[in-house]
Each structure stands twice: as structure tokens, then as C-alpha cells.
Amino acid sequence: MESAERTAKPKKNGPFEMTSLEKADPPSGTEGKNWYKYVINQGPNEIVGYRQGSLRAVTQAVQDIIVNLNQRRSGKPGRVHLTPSSRKRK
């Protein structure tokens, strides 16, 4: 059986990070096996979610969520604000 309990202390204003991942009973209204409960923190913000799958698959899925949250928080890289030039072309 896979070990699933992980816990970390969140940083005050740092990036989003997973602070807990543990095996869980299925959320109400769902069925199946291999459910995990995860907690993502960023300062005072907390996101609690449930995901079904292997420990490896759930860990990867939560890490993907965290990457996306941190990208949204810091702005999208590579965006350029274009403005039309005032010169007329002939």
C-alpha cells in the first residue's frame, strides 16, 4: 500500500504549495476507491480538494494545479502590449 500522508507549514506570502496529501474516503455523492484529499496553501488562502487515482497520479495532478495557480498569481510570461505607431506608411 502506498504511503499518502504529507504535511508542510504554509509560508506567509509565498507561492501556492501543497501542504497536505492524504488517503481519504470518497467525497459524498461519489463512488470508487483510491481517493486522496489535498490541501494547497498560499498565505491565509487554503484550497481543499479531492482527487481519485494512484498516489503518483494525484501528486502530479496537484502539482500541475499549483503551477497554474502560481503562473496566474505572477502574471503570464511573454505577454507584450502592442500599440500602433503614429507614422503613416506609404
NORQUIGI-V176474 format. One line per field, one symbol per residue. ss: DSSP state (H for helix, E for strand, C for the rest). phi: phi as a letter, one per 40 degrees, with the letter a starting at -180 (. if undefined). psi: psi as a letter, one per 40 degrees, with the letter a starting at -180 (. if undefined). Layout:
ss=???
phi=???
psi=???
//
This chain:
ss=CCCCCEECCCCCCCCCEEEEEEEECCCCCCCCCCEEEEEEEECCEEEEEEEECCHHHHHHHHHHHHHHHHHHHHCCCCCCCCCCCCCCCC
phi=.ccbcbaacccdbcccacbaaacacdcdgbbhbgcbbbbbbafccbbbababicdcccdcccccccdcccccccgccgcbccbcccccbb
psi=iihehhhihiidfaiiiheihiiiiiiheiiiifiihihhihbehhhhiiihaidddddddddddddddddddeihiehhhiiiieiii.
//
